[in-house]
Amino acid sequence: MTTGLFESTRRCLALRDPAAKCGAVAELAAACRAGLLRFDAECTVGPIGPPGRPDRPWLVDAARVPRRRLGSAEGRTALVHAVAHIEFNAINLALDAAYRFRGMPARYYEDWLSVAADEARHFQLLQQRLGAMGKSYGDFPAHNGLWEMA
């Protein structure tokens, strides 16, 4: 049974739970590589609002994200959190590129879904590192500048 590439991509983009999003993206990229997705041309591009994201981290204006020194454990942990946030946004940006643009060669979609899966792996690794540091994704405020810029 095949599923629609665009509808599946839109569902992944809307997922709020990071673990669910990472798992769904990995499955979607694998299905695309295996040729199990159909190009569902009947799925029109709907308005793309903010992507699915968890309730935390709290999104604040970029100027209000606290600056921390890397010489402290808290500063290093905040840096890992910031990179994890960038990776989470990169998942959404790659999914958006695959969902938004229609009529591209199949390789275009395969590449963007592969990028999304890579970013999901990076995010999961950074989440593990945060856990080893005694924190979780969402424990520090972040900004939405990357998504807003795109």
Phi and psi in radians as a Rosetta constraint file:
Dihedral C 1 N 2 CA 2 C 2 CIRCULARHARMONIC -1.818 0.35
Dihedral N 2 CA 2 C 2 N 3 CIRCULARHARMONIC 2.701 0.35
Dihedral C 2 N 3 CA 3 C 3 CIRCULARHARMONIC -2.132 0.35
Dihedral N 3 CA 3 C 3 N 4 CIRCULARHARMONIC 2.857 0.35
Dihedral C 3 N 4 CA 4 C 4 CIRCULARHARMONIC -1.367 0.35
Dihedral N 4 CA 4 C 4 N 5 CIRCULARHARMONIC 2.299 0.35
Dihedral C 4 N 5 CA 5 C 5 CIRCULARHARMONIC -1.044 0.35
Dihedral N 5 CA 5 C 5 N 6 CIRCULARHARMONIC -0.856 0.35
Dihedral C 5 N 6 CA 6 C 6 CIRCULARHARMONIC -1.235 0.35
Dihedral N 6 CA 6 C 6 N 7 CIRCULARHARMONIC -0.734 0.35
Dihedral C 6 N 7 CA 7 C 7 CIRCULARHARMONIC -1.130 0.35
Dihedral N 7 CA 7 C 7 N 8 CIRCULARHARMONIC -0.719 0.35
Dihedral C 7 N 8 CA 8 C 8 CIRCULARHARMONIC -1.134 0.35
Dihedral N 8 CA 8 C 8 N 9 CIRCULARHARMONIC -0.701 0.35
Dihedral C 8 N 9 CA 9 C 9 CIRCULARHARMONIC -1.145 0.35
Dihedral N 9 CA 9 C 9 N 10 CIRCULARHARMONIC -0.734 0.35
Dihedral C 9 N 10 CA 10 C 10 CIRCULARHARMONIC -1.085 0.35
Dihedral N 10 CA 10 C 10 N 11 CIRCULARHARMONIC -0.705 0.35
Dihedral C 10 N 11 CA 11 C 11 CIRCULARHARMONIC -1.085 0.35
Dihedral N 11 CA 11 C 11 N 12 CIRCULARHARMONIC -0.758 0.35
Dihedral C 11 N 12 CA 12 C 12 CIRCULARHARMONIC -1.083 0.35
Dihedral N 12 CA 12 C 12 N 13 CIRCULARHARMONIC -0.756 0.35
Dihedral C 12 N 13 CA 13 C 13 CIRCULARHARMONIC -1.044 0.35
Dihedral N 13 CA 13 C 13 N 14 CIRCULARHARMONIC -0.597 0.35
Dihedral C 13 N 14 CA 14 C 14 CIRCULARHARMONIC -1.417 0.35
Dihedral N 14 CA 14 C 14 N 15 CIRCULARHARMONIC -0.295 0.35
Dihedral C 14 N 15 CA 15 C 15 CIRCULARHARMONIC -1.069 0.35
Dihedral N 15 CA 15 C 15 N 16 CIRCULARHARMONIC 2.372 0.35
Dihedral C 15 N 16 CA 16 C 16 CIRCULARHARMONIC -1.708 0.35
Dihedral N 16 CA 16 C 16 N 17 CIRCULARHARMONIC -0.565 0.35
Dihedral C 16 N 17 CA 17 C 17 CIRCULARHARMONIC -1.356 0.35
Dihedral N 17 CA 17 C 17 N 18 CIRCULARHARMONIC 2.146 0.35
Dihedral C 17 N 18 CA 18 C 18 CIRCULARHARMONIC -1.009 0.35
Dihedral N 18 CA 18 C 18 N 19 CIRCULARHARMONIC -0.721 0.35
Dihedral C 18 N 19 CA 19 C 19 CIRCULARHARMONIC -1.151 0.35
Dihedral N 19 CA 19 C 19 N 20 CIRCULARHARMONIC -0.748 0.35
Dihedral C 19 N 20 CA 20 C 20 CIRCULARHARMONIC -1.126 0.35
Dihedral N 20 CA 20 C 20 N 21 CIRCULARHARMONIC -0.725 0.35
Dihedral C 20 N 21 CA 21 C 21 CIRCULARHARMONIC -1.110 0.35
Dihedral N 21 CA 21 C 21 N 22 CIRCULARHARMONIC -0.822 0.35
Dihedral C 21 N 22 CA 22 C 22 CIRCULARHARMONIC -1.072 0.35
Dihedral N 22 CA 22 C 22 N 23 CIRCULARHARMONIC -0.756 0.35
Dihedral C 22 N 23 CA 23 C 23 CIRCULARHARMONIC -1.134 0.35
Dihedral N 23 CA 23 C 23 N 24 CIRCULARHARMONIC -0.767 0.35
Dihedral C 23 N 24 CA 24 C 24 CIRCULARHARMONIC -1.152 0.35
Dihedral N 24 CA 24 C 24 N 25 CIRCULARHARMONIC -0.658 0.35
Dihedral C 24 N 25 CA 25 C 25 CIRCULARHARMONIC -1.155 0.35
Dihedral N 25 CA 25 C 25 N 26 CIRCULARHARMONIC -0.730 0.35
Dihedral C 25 N 26 CA 26 C 26 CIRCULARHARMONIC -1.065 0.35
Dihedral N 26 CA 26 C 26 N 27 CIRCULARHARMONIC -0.761 0.35
Dihedral C 26 N 27 CA 27 C 27 CIRCULARHARMONIC -1.132 0.35
Dihedral N 27 CA 27 C 27 N 28 CIRCULARHARMONIC -0.716 0.35
Dihedral C 27 N 28 CA 28 C 28 CIRCULARHARMONIC -1.128 0.35
Dihedral N 28 CA 28 C 28 N 29 CIRCULARHARMONIC -0.782 0.35
Dihedral C 28 N 29 CA 29 C 29 CIRCULARHARMONIC -1.110 0.35
Dihedral N 29 CA 29 C 29 N 30 CIRCULARHARMONIC -0.706 0.35
Dihedral C 29 N 30 CA 30 C 30 CIRCULARHARMONIC -1.134 0.35
Dihedral N 30 CA 30 C 30 N 31 CIRCULARHARMONIC -0.728 0.35
Dihedral C 30 N 31 CA 31 C 31 CIRCULARHARMONIC -1.116 0.35
Dihedral N 31 CA 31 C 31 N 32 CIRCULARHARMONIC -0.661 0.35
Dihedral C 31 N 32 CA 32 C 32 CIRCULARHARMONIC -1.143 0.35
Dihedral N 32 CA 32 C 32 N 33 CIRCULARHARMONIC -0.809 0.35
Dihedral C 32 N 33 CA 33 C 33 CIRCULARHARMONIC -1.040 0.35
Dihedral N 33 CA 33 C 33 N 34 CIRCULARHARMONIC -0.630 0.35
Dihedral C 33 N 34 CA 34 C 34 CIRCULARHARMONIC -1.431 0.35
Dihedral N 34 CA 34 C 34 N 35 CIRCULARHARMONIC -0.035 0.35
Dihedral C 34 N 35 CA 35 C 35 CIRCULARHARMONIC 1.304 0.35
Dihedral N 35 CA 35 C 35 N 36 CIRCULARHARMONIC 0.438 0.35
Dihedral C 35 N 36 CA 36 C 36 CIRCULARHARMONIC -1.622 0.35
Dihedral N 36 CA 36 C 36 N 37 CIRCULARHARMONIC 0.037 0.35
Dihedral C 36 N 37 CA 37 C 37 CIRCULARHARMONIC -1.878 0.35
Dihedral N 37 CA 37 C 37 N 38 CIRCULARHARMONIC 2.411 0.35
Dihedral C 37 N 38 CA 38 C 38 CIRCULARHARMONIC -1.750 0.35
Dihedral N 38 CA 38 C 38 N 39 CIRCULARHARMONIC 2.628 0.35
Dihedral C 38 N 39 CA 39 C 39 CIRCULARHARMONIC -1.450 0.35
Dihedral N 39 CA 39 C 39 N 40 CIRCULARHARMONIC 1.695 0.35
Dihedral C 39 N 40 CA 40 C 40 CIRCULARHARMONIC -1.426 0.35
Dihedral N 40 CA 40 C 40 N 41 CIRCULARHARMONIC 1.402 0.35
Dihedral C 40 N 41 CA 41 C 41 CIRCULARHARMONIC -1.037 0.35
Dihedral N 41 CA 41 C 41 N 42 CIRCULARHARMONIC -0.428 0.35
Dihedral C 41 N 42 CA 42 C 42 CIRCULARHARMONIC -1.257 0.35
Dihedral N 42 CA 42 C 42 N 43 CIRCULARHARMONIC -0.226 0.35
Dihedral C 42 N 43 CA 43 C 43 CIRCULARHARMONIC -1.454 0.35
Dihedral N 43 CA 43 C 43 N 44 CIRCULARHARMONIC 1.805 0.35
Dihedral C 43 N 44 CA 44 C 44 CIRCULARHARMONIC -1.370 0.35
Dihedral N 44 CA 44 C 44 N 45 CIRCULARHARMONIC 2.697 0.35
Dihedral C 44 N 45 CA 45 C 45 CIRCULARHARMONIC -1.302 0.35
Dihedral N 45 CA 45 C 45 N 46 CIRCULARHARMONIC 1.971 0.35
Dihedral C 45 N 46 CA 46 C 46 CIRCULARHARMONIC -1.486 0.35
Dihedral N 46 CA 46 C 46 N 47 CIRCULARHARMONIC 3.001 0.35
Dihedral C 46 N 47 CA 47 C 47 CIRCULARHARMONIC -0.999 0.35
Dihedral N 47 CA 47 C 47 N 48 CIRCULARHARMONIC 2.348 0.35
Dihedral C 47 N 48 CA 48 C 48 CIRCULARHARMONIC -1.824 0.35
Dihedral N 48 CA 48 C 48 N 49 CIRCULARHARMONIC 1.834 0.35
Dihedral C 48 N 49 CA 49 C 49 CIRCULARHARMONIC -1.606 0.35
Dihedral N 49 CA 49 C 49 N 50 CIRCULARHARMONIC -2.749 0.35
Dihedral C 49 N 50 CA 50 C 50 CIRCULARHARMONIC -1.061 0.35
Dihedral N 50 CA 50 C 50 N 51 CIRCULARHARMONIC 2.484 0.35
Dihedral C 50 N 51 CA 51 C 51 CIRCULARHARMONIC -1.264 0.35
Dihedral N 51 CA 51 C 51 N 52 CIRCULARHARMONIC 2.894 0.35
Dihedral C 51 N 52 CA 52 C 52 CIRCULARHARMONIC -1.135 0.35
Dihedral N 52 CA 52 C 52 N 53 CIRCULARHARMONIC 2.310 0.35
Dihedral C 52 N 53 CA 53 C 53 CIRCULARHARMONIC -2.620 0.35
Dihedral N 53 CA 53 C 53 N 54 CIRCULARHARMONIC 2.704 0.35
Dihedral C 53 N 54 CA 54 C 54 CIRCULARHARMONIC -1.186 0.35
Dihedral N 54 CA 54 C 54 N 55 CIRCULARHARMONIC 2.928 0.35
Dihedral C 54 N 55 CA 55 C 55 CIRCULARHARMONIC -1.083 0.35
Dihedral N 55 CA 55 C 55 N 56 CIRCULARHARMONIC -0.518 0.35
Dihedral C 55 N 56 CA 56 C 56 CIRCULARHARMONIC -2.157 0.35
Dihedral N 56 CA 56 C 56 N 57 CIRCULARHARMONIC 2.525 0.35
Dihedral C 56 N 57 CA 57 C 57 CIRCULARHARMONIC -1.375 0.35
Dihedral N 57 CA 57 C 57 N 58 CIRCULARHARMONIC 2.730 0.35
Dihedral C 57 N 58 CA 58 C 58 CIRCULARHARMONIC -1.218 0.35
Dihedral N 58 CA 58 C 58 N 59 CIRCULARHARMONIC 2.272 0.35
Dihedral C 58 N 59 CA 59 C 59 CIRCULARHARMONIC -1.615 0.35
Dihedral N 59 CA 59 C 59 N 60 CIRCULARHARMONIC 2.161 0.35
Dihedral C 59 N 60 CA 60 C 60 CIRCULARHARMONIC -2.186 0.35
Dihedral N 60 CA 60 C 60 N 61 CIRCULARHARMONIC 2.925 0.35
Dihedral C 60 N 61 CA 61 C 61 CIRCULARHARMONIC -1.030 0.35
Dihedral N 61 CA 61 C 61 N 62 CIRCULARHARMONIC 2.482 0.35
Dihedral C 61 N 62 CA 62 C 62 CIRCULARHARMONIC -0.952 0.35
Dihedral N 62 CA 62 C 62 N 63 CIRCULARHARMONIC -0.604 0.35
Dihedral C 62 N 63 CA 63 C 63 CIRCULARHARMONIC -1.213 0.35
Dihedral N 63 CA 63 C 63 N 64 CIRCULARHARMONIC -0.288 0.35
Dihedral C 63 N 64 CA 64 C 64 CIRCULARHARMONIC -1.716 0.35
Dihedral N 64 CA 64 C 64 N 65 CIRCULARHARMONIC 0.001 0.35
Dihedral C 64 N 65 CA 65 C 65 CIRCULARHARMONIC -1.288 0.35
Dihedral N 65 CA 65 C 65 N 66 CIRCULARHARMONIC 2.117 0.35
Dihedral C 65 N 66 CA 66 C 66 CIRCULARHARMONIC -1.044 0.35
Dihedral N 66 CA 66 C 66 N 67 CIRCULARHARMONIC 2.434 0.35
Dihedral C 66 N 67 CA 67 C 67 CIRCULARHARMONIC -1.536 0.35
Dihedral N 67 CA 67 C 67 N 68 CIRCULARHARMONIC 2.348 0.35
Dihedral C 67 N 68 CA 68 C 68 CIRCULARHARMONIC -2.241 0.35
Dihedral N 68 CA 68 C 68 N 69 CIRCULARHARMONIC 2.564 0.35
Dihedral C 68 N 69 CA 69 C 69 CIRCULARHARMONIC -1.438 0.35
Dihedral N 69 CA 69 C 69 N 70 CIRCULARHARMONIC 2.462 0.35
Dihedral C 69 N 70 CA 70 C 70 CIRCULARHARMONIC -1.337 0.35
Dihedral N 70 CA 70 C 70 N 71 CIRCULARHARMONIC -0.105 0.35
Dihedral C 70 N 71 CA 71 C 71 CIRCULARHARMONIC -1.345 0.35
Dihedral N 71 CA 71 C 71 N 72 CIRCULARHARMONIC -0.140 0.35
Dihedral C 71 N 72 CA 72 C 72 CIRCULARHARMONIC -1.934 0.35
Dihedral N 72 CA 72 C 72 N 73 CIRCULARHARMONIC 2.731 0.35
Dihedral C 72 N 73 CA 73 C 73 CIRCULARHARMONIC -1.072 0.35
Dihedral N 73 CA 73 C 73 N 74 CIRCULARHARMONIC -0.706 0.35
Dihedral C 73 N 74 CA 74 C 74 CIRCULARHARMONIC -1.100 0.35
Dihedral N 74 CA 74 C 74 N 75 CIRCULARHARMONIC -0.695 0.35
Dihedral C 74 N 75 CA 75 C 75 CIRCULARHARMONIC -1.144 0.35
Dihedral N 75 CA 75 C 75 N 76 CIRCULARHARMONIC -0.737 0.35
Dihedral C 75 N 76 CA 76 C 76 CIRCULARHARMONIC -1.162 0.35
Dihedral N 76 CA 76 C 76 N 77 CIRCULARHARMONIC -0.687 0.35
Dihedral C 76 N 77 CA 77 C 77 CIRCULARHARMONIC -1.143 0.35
Dihedral N 77 CA 77 C 77 N 78 CIRCULARHARMONIC -0.712 0.35
Dihedral C 77 N 78 CA 78 C 78 CIRCULARHARMONIC -1.096 0.35
Dihedral N 78 CA 78 C 78 N 79 CIRCULARHARMONIC -0.629 0.35
Dihedral C 78 N 79 CA 79 C 79 CIRCULARHARMONIC -1.139 0.35
Dihedral N 79 CA 79 C 79 N 80 CIRCULARHARMONIC -0.786 0.35
Dihedral C 79 N 80 CA 80 C 80 CIRCULARHARMONIC -1.064 0.35
Dihedral N 80 CA 80 C 80 N 81 CIRCULARHARMONIC -0.715 0.35
Dihedral C 80 N 81 CA 81 C 81 CIRCULARHARMONIC -1.080 0.35
Dihedral N 81 CA 81 C 81 N 82 CIRCULARHARMONIC -0.753 0.35
Dihedral C 81 N 82 CA 82 C 82 CIRCULARHARMONIC -1.080 0.35
Dihedral N 82 CA 82 C 82 N 83 CIRCULARHARMONIC -0.731 0.35
Dihedral C 82 N 83 CA 83 C 83 CIRCULARHARMONIC -1.170 0.35
Dihedral N 83 CA 83 C 83 N 84 CIRCULARHARMONIC -0.681 0.35
Dihedral C 83 N 84 CA 84 C 84 CIRCULARHARMONIC -1.057 0.35
Dihedral N 84 CA 84 C 84 N 85 CIRCULARHARMONIC -0.700 0.35
Dihedral C 84 N 85 CA 85 C 85 CIRCULARHARMONIC -1.136 0.35
Dihedral N 85 CA 85 C 85 N 86 CIRCULARHARMONIC -0.693 0.35
Dihedral C 85 N 86 CA 86 C 86 CIRCULARHARMONIC -1.073 0.35
Dihedral N 86 CA 86 C 86 N 87 CIRCULARHARMONIC -0.768 0.35
Dihedral C 86 N 87 CA 87 C 87 CIRCULARHARMONIC -1.119 0.35
Dihedral N 87 CA 87 C 87 N 88 CIRCULARHARMONIC -0.706 0.35
Dihedral C 87 N 88 CA 88 C 88 CIRCULARHARMONIC -1.095 0.35
Dihedral N 88 CA 88 C 88 N 89 CIRCULARHARMONIC -0.733 0.35
Dihedral C 88 N 89 CA 89 C 89 CIRCULARHARMONIC -1.125 0.35
Dihedral N 89 CA 89 C 89 N 90 CIRCULARHARMONIC -0.628 0.35
Dihedral C 89 N 90 CA 90 C 90 CIRCULARHARMONIC -1.141 0.35
Dihedral N 90 CA 90 C 90 N 91 CIRCULARHARMONIC -0.596 0.35
Dihedral C 90 N 91 CA 91 C 91 CIRCULARHARMONIC -1.013 0.35
Dihedral N 91 CA 91 C 91 N 92 CIRCULARHARMONIC -0.895 0.35
Dihedral C 91 N 92 CA 92 C 92 CIRCULARHARMONIC -1.119 0.35
Dihedral N 92 CA 92 C 92 N 93 CIRCULARHARMONIC -0.672 0.35
Dihedral C 92 N 93 CA 93 C 93 CIRCULARHARMONIC -1.154 0.35
Dihedral N 93 CA 93 C 93 N 94 CIRCULARHARMONIC -0.698 0.35
Dihedral C 93 N 94 CA 94 C 94 CIRCULARHARMONIC -1.166 0.35
Dihedral N 94 CA 94 C 94 N 95 CIRCULARHARMONIC -0.727 0.35
Dihedral C 94 N 95 CA 95 C 95 CIRCULARHARMONIC -1.102 0.35
Dihedral N 95 CA 95 C 95 N 96 CIRCULARHARMONIC -0.710 0.35
Dihedral C 95 N 96 CA 96 C 96 CIRCULARHARMONIC -1.054 0.35
Dihedral N 96 CA 96 C 96 N 97 CIRCULARHARMONIC -0.758 0.35
Dihedral C 96 N 97 CA 97 C 97 CIRCULARHARMONIC -1.094 0.35
Dihedral N 97 CA 97 C 97 N 98 CIRCULARHARMONIC -0.644 0.35
Dihedral C 97 N 98 CA 98 C 98 CIRCULARHARMONIC -1.284 0.35
Dihedral N 98 CA 98 C 98 N 99 CIRCULARHARMONIC -0.584 0.35
Dihedral C 98 N 99 CA 99 C 99 CIRCULARHARMONIC -1.426 0.35
Dihedral N 99 CA 99 C 99 N 100 CIRCULARHARMONIC -0.728 0.35
Dihedral C 99 N 100 CA 100 C 100 CIRCULARHARMONIC -1.243 0.35
Dihedral N 100 CA 100 C 100 N 101 CIRCULARHARMONIC -0.641 0.35
Dihedral C 100 N 101 CA 101 C 101 CIRCULARHARMONIC -1.775 0.35
Dihedral N 101 CA 101 C 101 N 102 CIRCULARHARMONIC 2.105 0.35
Dihedral C 101 N 102 CA 102 C 102 CIRCULARHARMONIC -1.842 0.35
Dihedral N 102 CA 102 C 102 N 103 CIRCULARHARMONIC 2.781 0.35
Dihedral C 102 N 103 CA 103 C 103 CIRCULARHARMONIC 1.357 0.35
Dihedral N 103 CA 103 C 103 N 104 CIRCULARHARMONIC 0.254 0.35
Dihedral C 103 N 104 CA 104 C 104 CIRCULARHARMONIC -1.528 0.35
Dihedral N 104 CA 104 C 104 N 105 CIRCULARHARMONIC 2.852 0.35
Dihedral C 104 N 105 CA 105 C 105 CIRCULARHARMONIC -1.084 0.35
Dihedral N 105 CA 105 C 105 N 106 CIRCULARHARMONIC 2.657 0.35
Dihedral C 105 N 106 CA 106 C 106 CIRCULARHARMONIC -0.943 0.35
Dihedral N 106 CA 106 C 106 N 107 CIRCULARHARMONIC -0.630 0.35
Dihedral C 106 N 107 CA 107 C 107 CIRCULARHARMONIC -1.072 0.35
Dihedral N 107 CA 107 C 107 N 108 CIRCULARHARMONIC -0.579 0.35
Dihedral C 107 N 108 CA 108 C 108 CIRCULARHARMONIC -0.985 0.35
Dihedral N 108 CA 108 C 108 N 109 CIRCULARHARMONIC -0.853 0.35
Dihedral C 108 N 109 CA 109 C 109 CIRCULARHARMONIC -1.218 0.35
Dihedral N 109 CA 109 C 109 N 110 CIRCULARHARMONIC -0.708 0.35
Dihedral C 109 N 110 CA 110 C 110 CIRCULARHARMONIC -1.050 0.35
Dihedral N 110 CA 110 C 110 N 111 CIRCULARHARMONIC -0.759 0.35
Dihedral C 110 N 111 CA 111 C 111 CIRCULARHARMONIC -1.116 0.35
Dihedral N 111 CA 111 C 111 N 112 CIRCULARHARMONIC -0.804 0.35
Dihedral C 111 N 112 CA 112 C 112 CIRCULARHARMONIC -1.178 0.35
Dihedral N 112 CA 112 C 112 N 113 CIRCULARHARMONIC -0.631 0.35
Dihedral C 112 N 113 CA 113 C 113 CIRCULARHARMONIC -1.230 0.35
Dihedral N 113 CA 113 C 113 N 114 CIRCULARHARMONIC -0.559 0.35
Dihedral C 113 N 114 CA 114 C 114 CIRCULARHARMONIC -1.149 0.35
Dihedral N 114 CA 114 C 114 N 115 CIRCULARHARMONIC -0.722 0.35
Dihedral C 114 N 115 CA 115 C 115 CIRCULARHARMONIC -1.060 0.35
Dihedral N 115 CA 115 C 115 N 116 CIRCULARHARMONIC -0.805 0.35
Dihedral C 115 N 116 CA 116 C 116 CIRCULARHARMONIC -1.023 0.35
Dihedral N 116 CA 116 C 116 N 117 CIRCULARHARMONIC -0.730 0.35
Dihedral C 116 N 117 CA 117 C 117 CIRCULARHARMONIC -1.153 0.35
Dihedral N 117 CA 117 C 117 N 118 CIRCULARHARMONIC -0.698 0.35
Dihedral C 117 N 118 CA 118 C 118 CIRCULARHARMONIC -1.078 0.35
Dihedral N 118 CA 118 C 118 N 119 CIRCULARHARMONIC -0.795 0.35
Dihedral C 118 N 119 CA 119 C 119 CIRCULARHARMONIC -1.106 0.35
Dihedral N 119 CA 119 C 119 N 120 CIRCULARHARMONIC -0.635 0.35
Dihedral C 119 N 120 CA 120 C 120 CIRCULARHARMONIC -1.113 0.35
Dihedral N 120 CA 120 C 120 N 121 CIRCULARHARMONIC -0.720 0.35
Dihedral C 120 N 121 CA 121 C 121 CIRCULARHARMONIC -1.105 0.35
Dihedral N 121 CA 121 C 121 N 122 CIRCULARHARMONIC -0.768 0.35
Dihedral C 121 N 122 CA 122 C 122 CIRCULARHARMONIC -1.046 0.35
Dihedral N 122 CA 122 C 122 N 123 CIRCULARHARMONIC -0.779 0.35
Dihedral C 122 N 123 CA 123 C 123 CIRCULARHARMONIC -1.036 0.35
Dihedral N 123 CA 123 C 123 N 124 CIRCULARHARMONIC -0.785 0.35
Dihedral C 123 N 124 CA 124 C 124 CIRCULARHARMONIC -1.099 0.35
Dihedral N 124 CA 124 C 124 N 125 CIRCULARHARMONIC -0.697 0.35
Dihedral C 124 N 125 CA 125 C 125 CIRCULARHARMONIC -1.107 0.35
Dihedral N 125 CA 125 C 125 N 126 CIRCULARHARMONIC -0.733 0.35
Dihedral C 125 N 126 CA 126 C 126 CIRCULARHARMONIC -1.196 0.35
Dihedral N 126 CA 126 C 126 N 127 CIRCULARHARMONIC -0.611 0.35
Dihedral C 126 N 127 CA 127 C 127 CIRCULARHARMONIC -1.076 0.35
Dihedral N 127 CA 127 C 127 N 128 CIRCULARHARMONIC -0.741 0.35
Dihedral C 127 N 128 CA 128 C 128 CIRCULARHARMONIC -1.080 0.35
Dihedral N 128 CA 128 C 128 N 129 CIRCULARHARMONIC -0.728 0.35
Dihedral C 128 N 129 CA 129 C 129 CIRCULARHARMONIC -1.128 0.35
Dihedral N 129 CA 129 C 129 N 130 CIRCULARHARMONIC -0.733 0.35
Dihedral C 129 N 130 CA 130 C 130 CIRCULARHARMONIC -1.035 0.35
Dihedral N 130 CA 130 C 130 N 131 CIRCULARHARMONIC -0.737 0.35
Dihedral C 130 N 131 CA 131 C 131 CIRCULARHARMONIC -1.040 0.35
Dihedral N 131 CA 131 C 131 N 132 CIRCULARHARMONIC -0.714 0.35
Dihedral C 131 N 132 CA 132 C 132 CIRCULARHARMONIC -1.160 0.35
Dihedral N 132 CA 132 C 132 N 133 CIRCULARHARMONIC -0.405 0.35
Dihedral C 132 N 133 CA 133 C 133 CIRCULARHARMONIC -1.600 0.35
Dihedral N 133 CA 133 C 133 N 134 CIRCULARHARMONIC 0.037 0.35
Dihedral C 133 N 134 CA 134 C 134 CIRCULARHARMONIC 1.490 0.35
Dihedral N 134 CA 134 C 134 N 135 CIRCULARHARMONIC 0.282 0.35
Dihedral C 134 N 135 CA 135 C 135 CIRCULARHARMONIC -2.274 0.35
Dihedral N 135 CA 135 C 135 N 136 CIRCULARHARMONIC 3.034 0.35
Dihedral C 135 N 136 CA 136 C 136 CIRCULARHARMONIC -2.331 0.35
Dihedral N 136 CA 136 C 136 N 137 CIRCULARHARMONIC 2.811 0.35
Dihedral C 136 N 137 CA 137 C 137 CIRCULARHARMONIC -1.087 0.35
Dihedral N 137 CA 137 C 137 N 138 CIRCULARHARMONIC 2.257 0.35
Dihedral C 137 N 138 CA 138 C 138 CIRCULARHARMONIC 1.872 0.35
Dihedral N 138 CA 138 C 138 N 139 CIRCULARHARMONIC -0.160 0.35
Dihedral C 138 N 139 CA 139 C 139 CIRCULARHARMONIC -1.344 0.35
Dihedral N 139 CA 139 C 139 N 140 CIRCULARHARMONIC -0.221 0.35
Dihedral C 139 N 140 CA 140 C 140 CIRCULARHARMONIC -2.147 0.35
Dihedral N 140 CA 140 C 140 N 141 CIRCULARHARMONIC 2.627 0.35
Dihedral C 140 N 141 CA 141 C 141 CIRCULARHARMONIC -1.213 0.35
Dihedral N 141 CA 141 C 141 N 142 CIRCULARHARMONIC 2.771 0.35
Dihedral C 141 N 142 CA 142 C 142 CIRCULARHARMONIC -2.522 0.35
Dihedral N 142 CA 142 C 142 N 143 CIRCULARHARMONIC 3.037 0.35
Dihedral C 142 N 143 CA 143 C 143 CIRCULARHARMONIC -2.096 0.35
Dihedral N 143 CA 143 C 143 N 144 CIRCULARHARMONIC 2.926 0.35
Dihedral C 143 N 144 CA 144 C 144 CIRCULARHARMONIC -1.887 0.35
Dihedral N 144 CA 144 C 144 N 145 CIRCULARHARMONIC 0.359 0.35
Dihedral C 144 N 145 CA 145 C 145 CIRCULARHARMONIC -1.047 0.35
Dihedral N 145 CA 145 C 145 N 146 CIRCULARHARMONIC -0.672 0.35
Dihedral C 145 N 146 CA 146 C 146 CIRCULARHARMONIC -1.113 0.35
Dihedral N 146 CA 146 C 146 N 147 CIRCULARHARMONIC -0.835 0.35
Dihedral C 146 N 147 CA 147 C 147 CIRCULARHARMONIC -1.147 0.35
Dihedral N 147 CA 147 C 147 N 148 CIRCULARHARMONIC -0.756 0.35
Dihedral C 147 N 148 CA 148 C 148 CIRCULARHARMONIC -1.100 0.35
Dihedral N 148 CA 148 C 148 N 149 CIRCULARHARMONIC -0.644 0.35
Dihedral C 148 N 149 CA 149 C 149 CIRCULARHARMONIC -1.146 0.35
Dihedral N 149 CA 149 C 149 N 150 CIRCULARHARMONIC -0.642 0.35
